Amino acid sequence: MKEKYNHKNSLTTMKRSAYFLLMIALISAGRQATAQENVSFGPIVGVNFSRLTNHPIYNDWKVGNSAGIFINYSGESRLGVNGQLLYSRIGGESGNGASKGHLDYIQIPIMGTYYLNGRGNALRPKLMAGPYVGFLVKAVNESNVNINPEGAARAYKGVDAGAALGAGLNYSIKNKVWLNADLRYNIGLTNVMANASDVHNRSWGLNVGLSFPLGNYSPSTGKFR
């Protein structure tokens, strides 16, 4: 005996199948969108608190600023890499605050990042560490007078290098746009003065940036798209 065809049950089955396929499509699309967001870039600004260790004058903390751009890679694991190109004003001031030494650098920090939770979270705390190199653009005092003349009288070296340590968070403010914030400590490892020894940059930096999607990098193939 043939089983009687039930139109209502058939429609229900079709609806369930369509719903199931739609969910699979949405999940696949979500995964694809996530894969396309593992490389991002954007602007970054910050405020610095810096000093020059063992400097005869500028050995106390002063306030400066920084601005630039960054590029960020965040893989499927909790590991990532962050590179930045910054114009930073650091240096120090005298103990009574009457005299300031502003050292302006083009800084390039490259930091490894460890996220405390996985991708898919709207709030991602992170730890960062890595080297940086800085190229001195100018050195001026509080009156904007050059304190680094050319030739034998040159006081400050042209290159600084050190390590950066920090912590921060990334927060998703809307689709594919993230707010990035971090607090870091820069430890200068090279002597920055030409005519004195053991003078190093030290600085705290509070930084905020916005990241926008740039594309997808595949570590297995080495391709970027």
PyMOL commands that set and color helices and strands:
alter all, ss='L'
color gray80, all
select helices_A, chain A and resi 7-35+151-153
alter helices_A, ss='H'
color red, helices_A
select strands_A, chain A and resi 39-53+62-74+79-93+100-115+123-141+159-174+177-188+200-215+217-218+223-224
alter strands_A, ss='S'
color yellow, strands_A
deselect
rebuild
show_as cartoon
